[in-house]
Amino acid sequence: SNSNGVNVPSGCNCNAGYAGTVTAKTADPFYTSTCSTVACPSNSAGQHVPAGCSCNAGYSGTVSAITTSPFYASSCAAVACPSNSAGANVPAGCSCNAGYSGSVSAITSSPFYTNSCSAVVCPANSVGADVPSGCSCNAGYSGSVSAVTSSPFYASSCRAVACPANSAGQHVPAGCSCKAGYTGSVAAITLSPFYTTSCSAVACPANSVGSPVNTVPAGCACNAGWSGSVSSVTSSPFYTSSCAVVACPANSAGANVPTGCSCNTGYSGSVSAVTSSPFYTSSCHAVACPANSRGATVPAGCSCNAGYAGSVSPLTSSPFYTSSCAA
């Protein structure tokens, strides 16, 4: 048993996969045999070599019984980690590469592993084929996406950028609008600073002026001689203006205060445009009746005194009357 040959005297050899010898003796059973089964070699498993050994999970190759030491031939070799994974080899353990989710397990049938490593899709607020191929933050977001080996298999710092100066809104990706008094727009882009902005202050409208800068956001006031106000709004033309010319005041005449008013005939003084209500100052006052005449004032009418002949007439230039009253 477990040996082969013509007969004991001629010599017997242990069968393939068995170690030992068969020696002839003179006493029954006329031989001694140490043929014993050889254990399955490293990286393989089974009852013993003669019964058959299979390479362990994660190893490729075979184990065959032979009659020379070590009584087996083994080609069991560790399988390399499959694509999208890294490690010494499958039996030692493989991990999915950064940016891949899944696992690698050793099995005993070809290809001697199962591999579920799959590329993770780009996370929220980013775009790209997948994490391993590279993801970029969406327009209007700052930051980056990096592949890592632990769940969720990426690190993302993509953050929405705040609306830039002179604009308002939740953030750039959600949309920003130029503030009241500014014209232009804000658009999201993928390069720093992750937006473009053309928001610029609108100049004070006609018949108004600003200080220290002549723009609507800084504040505009109606020009001297004009009543009303200027306010910032967010729709074109980005301001509302109620500046209107003030009419010439009592005892003066002209188109309006800004273009100039003159005191009426018989009145002395002047009218000047100012920026505070009533938007003018007026010193027009009635001239008293001249010598040798009587009456309330020149505009109301003057008569030559008794014993004087002539008349008094109002004028617009100093002394604001002419008098011919003579004795």
Disulfide bonds with the S-S distance in Angstrom:
Cys14-Cys35 1.80
Cys40-Cys53 1.94
Cys55-Cys76 1.91
Cys81-Cys94 2.01
Cys96-Cys117 1.96
Cys122-Cys135 2.02
Cys137-Cys158 1.99
Cys163-Cys176 2.01
Cys178-Cys199 1.96
Cys204-Cys220 2.02
Cys222-Cys243 2.00
Cys248-Cys261 1.96
Cys263-Cys284 1.89
Cys289-Cys302 1.88
Cys304-Cys325 1.82
